[in-house]
Amino acid sequence: MTRQKVLGFVLVLGAVFALGCAPEVGNTGDVVGGPCVVSSECAPDAQCRTGEAFPMGMCGKLCANDRDCPEGSVCTSDGNFCMVSCAGDADCRTEDGYACLERETRGGPAGIAMVCATAP
């Protein structure tokens, strides 16, 4: 195989892996933050929350404190559930009704964090 063919194969393989892997945390996160209807649409260690507080569903993990949540998320008192950290509404799934709101945290240092959530 020529060097050009090997390089082309490596680039194609890298693109396949990059496109096939969802991010863990964020608006499309399969661990925390992504939309879902059933838990099988989330990562194996996550679950799908649905209902009025979770329009279009949200993948997340149960937690006792922030150490149980992946980087980019915090453990909230909203059902002891990891939720996506945010700095503003643009970080959230606004098209599904989420905004960057203050929520009480569990086991974290601040007690309050900004997360993508819906108004109570």
C-alpha positions as CSV (number, residue, x, y, z in Angstrom):
1,M,0.0,0.0,0.0
2,T,1.3,3.4,-0.9
3,R,1.9,6.1,1.7
4,Q,-0.9,8.2,0.2
5,K,-3.4,5.3,0.5
6,V,-2.4,4.6,4.1
7,L,-2.8,8.3,4.9
8,G,-6.2,8.4,3.2
9,F,-7.3,5.3,5.1
10,V,-6.3,6.8,8.4
11,L,-8.2,10.1,7.7
12,V,-11.3,8.2,6.7
13,L,-11.1,6.0,9.8
14,G,-10.7,9.0,12.0
15,A,-13.7,10.7,10.5
16,V,-15.9,7.6,11.0
17,F,-14.9,7.5,14.7
18,A,-15.4,11.2,15.2
19,L,-18.9,11.2,13.6
20,G,-20.0,8.0,15.3
21,C,-19.3,9.2,18.9
22,A,-21.6,11.5,20.7
23,P,-20.1,13.9,23.3
24,E,-20.7,12.8,26.9
25,V,-22.0,16.2,28.1
26,G,-23.9,19.0,26.3
27,N,-26.9,19.5,24.1
28,T,-26.3,16.2,22.3
29,G,-24.6,14.4,25.3
30,D,-25.4,10.8,25.7
31,V,-24.4,10.8,29.4
32,V,-25.8,14.3,30.4
33,G,-27.9,16.8,28.4
34,G,-28.9,15.2,25.2
35,P,-32.6,14.6,24.2
36,C,-34.1,11.2,24.6
37,V,-37.4,9.3,24.7
38,V,-36.1,6.1,26.4
39,S,-33.0,5.3,28.4
40,S,-31.6,3.1,25.6
41,E,-30.9,6.4,23.7
42,C,-28.5,7.4,26.4
43,A,-25.1,6.0,27.5
44,P,-25.3,2.7,29.4
45,D,-24.6,4.4,32.7
46,A,-27.2,7.1,32.2
47,Q,-31.0,7.3,32.1
48,C,-33.6,9.3,30.3
49,R,-35.8,11.7,32.3
50,T,-39.0,12.8,30.6
51,G,-42.0,14.8,31.6
52,E,-42.9,18.5,32.1
53,A,-39.5,19.3,33.7
54,F,-37.6,17.6,30.9
55,P,-39.2,18.5,27.5
56,M,-38.0,16.3,24.7
57,G,-36.3,14.2,27.5
58,M,-32.8,14.6,28.9
59,C,-30.1,12.0,29.4
60,G,-28.4,12.2,32.8
61,K,-27.0,10.3,35.7
62,L,-28.2,9.9,39.3
63,C,-25.8,11.5,41.7
64,A,-25.1,12.1,45.4
65,N,-22.6,14.9,44.7
66,D,-20.6,16.5,41.9
67,R,-18.0,13.7,41.9
68,D,-20.7,11.4,40.5
69,C,-21.2,13.7,37.5
70,P,-18.9,13.9,34.4
71,E,-17.0,17.1,33.7
72,G,-19.2,19.9,32.5
73,S,-22.1,18.9,34.7
74,V,-23.2,19.2,38.3
75,C,-25.3,17.2,40.7
76,T,-28.5,19.1,41.3
77,S,-31.1,18.7,44.0
78,D,-33.6,18.3,41.1
79,G,-34.0,14.6,41.8
80,N,-30.3,14.1,42.5
81,F,-29.6,14.3,38.8
82,C,-26.5,15.5,36.9
83,M,-27.3,18.4,34.7
84,V,-25.3,20.4,32.1
85,S,-23.4,23.4,33.5
86,C,-23.9,26.6,31.6
87,A,-22.8,30.3,31.4
88,G,-25.9,31.5,29.4
89,D,-29.0,30.3,27.5
90,A,-26.9,29.7,24.3
91,D,-25.3,26.7,26.1
92,C,-28.7,25.1,26.5
93,R,-31.3,23.4,24.3
94,T,-33.4,26.6,24.1
95,E,-35.4,25.1,21.1
96,D,-36.7,22.5,23.6
97,G,-37.5,25.0,26.3
98,Y,-34.3,24.9,28.4
99,A,-32.6,28.0,29.8
100,C,-29.5,28.6,31.9
101,L,-31.0,28.8,35.4
102,E,-29.9,28.7,39.0
103,R,-30.3,25.3,40.7
104,E,-29.4,24.0,44.2
105,T,-26.6,21.5,44.1
106,R,-25.8,18.5,46.2
107,G,-22.4,18.0,47.7
108,G,-20.7,20.8,45.7
109,P,-18.8,23.7,47.2
110,A,-21.1,26.6,46.1
111,G,-24.6,25.2,46.9
112,I,-26.0,27.0,43.8
113,A,-25.0,26.4,40.1
114,M,-26.1,27.5,36.7
115,V,-27.5,24.6,34.7
116,C,-29.6,24.0,31.7
117,A,-33.1,23.5,33.1
118,T,-36.7,24.5,32.7
119,A,-38.5,27.1,34.9
120,P,-40.4,25.5,37.7
